[in-house]
Amino acid sequence: MNFNSLAFLIYLPIVTGIHWALPHRFRKYWLLAASWFFYMYWNPALIVLLLFSTAVDYFCGLGLSRVQGKGQRRALLLTSMCANLGLLFFFKYADFFGGMVNDLASALGLAYRVPALNLILPVGISFYTFQTMSYTIDVYRGKFPAERDPVMFALYVTFFPQLVAGPIETPGALLPQLKKERTLTWADADAGVRLLLSGFFRKCAVADICGIYVNRVFASLASADTLAVAAAGFLFCIQMYCDFAGYSEIAMGAARLVGVRLTKNFDQPYLSQSYGEFFRRWHITLNRWFTQYVYIPLGGSRRGRARQVRNTVIVFALCGLWHGPRWTYILWGLYAAFFVCLESVLKGPAQKLVHKCGIRLEDPGVVLFRRLYMMLIFLPAALVFRAPDLPSFFLAMRRLFSGVHAAQGFALLGLTGPSLLGLTVCLLAMARLGAYGAQEMEVKETSRMRYTLSLVLMGTVTVLSVLALMAGHDMAGFAYFQF
């Protein structure tokens, strides 16, 4: 079920209302049934994979709580990881690697071919497999006790707000909240509605509009000029951020309406002053997962600079591959790893130079320069992430650095005076959404009227935006569903 659909707008009030009407002991059953329905709305058959992953990790967790031998514990952990990663690899990468084998066979003059499976990618499989693996690994490490209630564990895996696109929650962050007896408070209701409205505005009034102009340029790259490609790259940065941050805010808002606080997944990443800082602010829960379960076990930064660089490259390459079976994603990961490693290597000498020259890093001019630097090096990363394949990316880069400025090339964007004004207004409104949709904001009794008026205003803007978009083009799904 898409968040930006009429079905969800009917589904959410029903689920929330019945949840609070039920006694606490029955709420877990209702939320689990509602979450299964939410997932089955796309394709009922795919629930089998979700139930399989849930069952494997539930029983592996129980086994880890009962056995003491290292060999047995490692066998249980390996069972969980092979089951989850096996499903993920088969459905997401089998055709990709089959194509690589066929290309190699052709290059060697061999007649052997791997048949294409043409598999349907189960929605959210990249997210819920990582979430279930985090549970098993934490139980194995002794960081979290095994959950004995199968209903509660299944709810942890399938909790509908974050089931298909995160945030990726650890068991320590989510399970205790699901178990706790909750009451509906004004603060939860207010913050939940504001997060929902903020998320819908990011998605419907910013991301989808930016996507229109980005798609136009990438559909005719050969005719685009430098300005058109640069504008498309900039707009795609905004599109991807608002699409995924919008989803995360809707997820946090929906969860807040049933008394659960999900982890904040974005922290104004485009205000970062370095590439490393950017990835600490972008898709926070995925980066945390790779840090805790891949980077640190590899040795992190504990064994010298060379090992640190190696581990960083491995993590970012895997992160790129996690996004999908495309060479552009792998190149995106390696590109990010290069600049993160470069910044890490140069950080010490740069700090000494800055101190020697008397430069204050907190000065507004220095802050602005560093943010512009970050955005400039991020632009090629955005283009490679958006490009459908490597030839398209290289064509986009050639057009970007061609130095050609033609009215016809820039006209591909289709930005007329009124549409440019509307886009500018949406972008300015987006810049104010951080405070409006802040998860941590609580409501004081004396401020209810002010917040109510704010809700009415934001709701009006959102509804008008959605109506305008529905009249102009089909509503787009969330981009991260494909991952």
Long-range contacts (C-beta under 8 A, 24 or more apart in sequence): 1-38, 1-41, 1-42, 2-475, 2-477, 2-478, 3-199, 3-200, 3-203, 3-247, 3-250, 3-251, 3-478, 4-200, 4-203, 4-204, 4-466, 4-475, 4-477, 4-478, 5-475, 7-41, 11-38, 12-254, 12-257, 15-160, 15-258, 16-257, 16-258, 19-258, 20-184, 20-258, 24-181, 24-182, 28-151, 28-152, 28-155, 28-178, 29-151, 31-155, 31-159, 31-160, 31-178, 31-258, 32-151, 32-154, 32-155, 32-158, 34-160, 35-155, 35-158, 35-159, 35-160, 35-163, 36-158, 38-160, 38-163, 39-123, 39-124, 39-158, 39-160, 39-163, 39-164, 42-123, 43-120, 43-122, 43-123, 46-120, 46-122, 46-123, 49-87, 49-91, 49-122, 49-125, 50-122, 50-128, 50-157, 50-158, 52-83, 52-87, 53-83, 53-84, 53-87, 53-128, 53-129, 53-132, 53-157, 54-132, 54-153, 54-154, 54-157, 54-158, 56-80, 56-83, 56-84, 56-132, 57-83, 57-84, 57-132, 57-133, 57-135, 57-136, 57-153, 57-157, 58-147, 58-150, 58-153, 58-154, 60-136, 61-135, 61-136, 61-139, 61-146, 61-147, 61-153, 62-146, 62-148, 64-136, 64-139, 64-140, 64-146, 65-139, 65-145, 65-146, 73-140, 76-136, 76-140, 77-136, 77-137, 77-140, 80-132, 80-133, 80-136, 81-133, 81-136, 84-129, 84-132, 84-133, 85-129, 85-133, 87-125, 87-129, 88-125, 88-126, 88-129, 90-119, 91-119, 91-120, 91-121, 91-122, 91-125, 92-121, 92-125, 92-126, 92-324, 92-325, 93-321, 93-325, 94-119, 95-119, 95-325, 96-325, 96-326, 97-325, 121-482, 123-164, 123-481, 124-163, 124-164, 124-165, 124-481, 126-322, 126-483, 127-162, 127-163, 127-164, 127-165, 127-166, 127-168, 127-483, 128-157, 128-158, 128-163, 128-164, 130-168, 130-286, 130-289, 131-156, 131-157, 131-168, 131-169, 132-157, 133-293, 134-168, 134-170, 134-171, 134-289, 134-292, 134-293, 135-170, 135-171, 137-293, 138-170, 138-171, 138-172, 139-171, 143-172, 144-170, 144-171, 144-172, 144-175, 147-171, 147-175, 152-178, 152-179, 159-255, 159-260, 160-254, 161-250, 161-251, 161-252, 161-254, 161-255, 161-260, 161-262, 162-251, 162-255, 162-262, 164-481, 165-244, 165-247, 165-248, 165-251, 165-478, 165-480, 165-481, 165-483, 166-248, 166-251, 166-265, 166-283, 166-285, 166-286, 166-480, 167-248, 167-251, 167-252, 167-262, 167-263, 167-264, 167-265, 167-284, 167-285, 168-285, 168-286, 168-288, 168-289, 169-262, 169-263, 169-285, 173-263, 174-260, 174-262, 177-259, 177-260, 177-261, 178-260, 182-258, 182-259, 182-260, 183-259, 184-259, 185-259, 186-443, 186-448, 187-442, 187-443, 188-256, 188-257, 188-259, 189-256, 189-257, 190-443, 190-451, 190-455, 191-253, 191-256, 191-439, 191-441, 191-442, 191-443, 192-252, 192-253, 192-254, 192-255, 192-256, 192-257, 193-253, 193-257, 193-455, 194-253, 194-436, 194-437, 194-441, 194-451, 194-454, 194-455, 194-458, 195-249, 195-250, 195-252, 195-253, 195-256, 195-437, 195-439, 196-249, 196-250, 196-253, 196-254, 197-253, 197-436, 197-437, 197-455, 197-458, 197-459, 197-462, 198-246, 198-249, 198-253, 198-433, 198-436, 198-437, 198-458, 199-245, 199-246, 199-247, 199-248, 199-249, 199-250, 199-251, 199-252, 199-253, 199-437, 200-246, 200-250, 200-462, 200-466, 201-246, 201-429, 201-430, 201-433, 201-458, 201-461, 201-462, 201-465, 202-242, 202-243, 202-245, 202-246, 202-249, 202-430, 202-433, 203-242, 203-243, 203-246, 203-247, 203-250, 203-478, 204-462, 204-465, 204-466, 204-469, 204-475, 205-426, 205-429, 205-461, 205-462, 205-465, 205-466, 205-469, 206-238, 206-239, 206-242, 206-246, 206-426, 206-427, 206-429, 206-430, 207-238, 207-239, 207-240, 207-241, 207-242, 207-243, 207-246, 207-476, 208-469, 208-473, 208-475, 208-476, 209-422, 209-423, 209-426, 209-469, 210-235, 210-236, 210-238, 210-239, 210-242, 210-423, 211-239, 211-243, 211-476, 212-414, 212-473, 213-413, 213-414, 213-415, 213-423, 214-239, 214-386, 216-412, 216-413, 216-414, 217-412, 217-413, 218-386, 218-387, 218-388, 218-392, 218-396, 220-412, 221-392, 221-395, 221-396, 221-399, 222-395, 222-399, 223-408, 223-409, 223-412, 224-396, 224-399, 224-409, 224-412, 225-399, 225-402, 225-404, 225-405, 225-406, 225-408, 225-409, 225-410, 226-399, 226-400, 226-401, 226-402, 226-403, 226-404, 226-405, 226-409, 227-405, 227-409, 227-410, 228-399, 228-409, 228-410, 228-412, 228-413, 229-383, 229-396, 229-399, 229-400, 230-379, 230-400, 231-410, 231-413, 231-415, 232-386, 232-413, 233-379, 233-380, 233-382, 233-383, 233-386, 233-396, 233-400, 234-379, 234-382, 236-382, 236-383, 236-385, 236-386, 237-270, 237-375, 237-378, 237-379, 237-382, 238-427, 238-430, 239-479, 240-382, 240-385, 240-386, 240-479, 241-266, 241-269, 241-270, 241-282, 242-430, 243-478, 243-479, 243-480, 244-283, 244-478, 244-479, 244-480, 246-478, 247-478, 247-480, 249-437, 252-439, 253-437, 256-439, 261-439, 264-439, 268-434, 270-371, 270-374, 270-375, 271-371, 272-371, 272-374, 273-367, 273-370, 273-371, 273-374, 274-343, 274-370, 274-374, 275-336, 275-339, 275-340, 275-343, 275-374, 275-377, 275-378, 276-340, 276-343, 276-344, 277-374, 278-374, 278-378, 279-336, 279-340, 286-319, 286-322, 287-319, 290-315, 290-318, 290-319, 291-315, 294-318, 305-344, 305-345, 308-341, 308-344, 309-341, 309-344, 309-345, 312-337, 312-340, 312-341, 312-344, 313-337, 313-341, 316-340, 322-483, 323-385, 323-483, 324-482, 324-483, 326-388, 326-389, 327-389, 327-390, 328-384, 328-385, 328-387, 328-388, 328-389, 328-390, 328-393, 329-385, 331-384, 331-390, 331-393, 332-381, 332-384, 332-385, 335-380, 335-381, 335-384, 336-381, 339-377, 426-465, 429-461
